[in-house]
């Protein structure tokens, strides 16, 4: 994977390459990002950059002569393209090819896993084949996608004490082919107290050993680990960046790409999920919900809750995100007076403005965000949507704004 494969993040890419070029690379980096920002593929692309022969051996990489071989003749390396003045890996040298296939012997991975066999503590290596396929198919996926990919079902993923011991073993060995030994540790939030086993290695690593931790919630990482890392924040791509990526990579029409980019709000993983569910008519589902709240009464509300509870967690989150998107357009339409959305969305946004004031809309946005948070944490869908329906009824009818407890 190369930097050019990552959506936007130009400032972060520049910072990383300059750190390497000016010998200011810390031995432990913490990539902190929101879901869908591309922090994991960015870490993989940076690891490939570090093992690329164009970067680590620029003279031979440009086709210059190397030392004579054992038999006296001078060996000339095959030229490798010198594009972009070493701001990206070349993609064609042996190091890059192995890194792209996730088989480079000096790039190691650690990630949450579940037991394959009872009474056998798992380690990441047990799932390396699945990991390679997952990154190839879904590099912007989250930990939920990963655990479903390996068939974890309702099991909780972990990074175990056995995994920590395996990391220590791997990183105390000498590097095989490149200057660096690199560990990409995805989701260190899943490290419990056993993560303290890694403290000495992180603080005093062997020469040219690099830790790249990729996380979404700094508060869930052991403070002793965070304090030993250089923090690099990875922002979400802009909506325009997502729209361009959808046009280039997914063959969408400009109108569909614009709509999905707006709903996903910079989360490329969410955008891809929305593409997979283009046939879902969120607007009809939303219209039925609002009609049940404002006109049809408890029987219609109960039926709607039964229907939405069968959708599954990911579709429920997407539906709430779509409603939030329309509310944001309604507020923008009310305040600014213009938008660039299609006629159907604009019409719906205008109708929302007729049934709710701006304070009510803002209150609903907060309730929807809170509901999505609880869905992510496996809340009971029927109870959650029943409670949300009642709250929205009172926000609409009584102009009550619920405050977070």
Buried (B, 14 or more C-beta within 10 A) or exposed (E): BBBEBBBBBEEBBEEBBEBBEEEEBBBBBBBBBBBBBBBBBBBBBBBBBBBBBBBBBBEBBEEEEEEEEEEEEEEEBEEBEEEEEBBBBBBBBEBBBBBBEBEBBBBBBBBBBBBEEEEEBBBBBBBBEBBBBBBEEBBBBBBBBBBEBBEBEEEEBBBBBBBBBBBEEBBEEEBEEBEBBBBBBBBBBBBEEBBBBBBEBBEEBEEBBBBBBBBBEBEEBBEBBBEBBEEBEBBBBBBEBBBBBBBEEEEBEEEBBBBBBBBBBBBBBBBBBBBEEEEBEBBEBBEBBBBBBEEBEEEBBBEBBEEBBEBEBBBBBBBBBBBBBBBBBBBBBBEEEEBEBEEEBBEBBEBBBEEBEEEBBBBBBBBBEBBBEBBBEEBEBBEBBBBBBEBBBBBBEEEEBBEEE
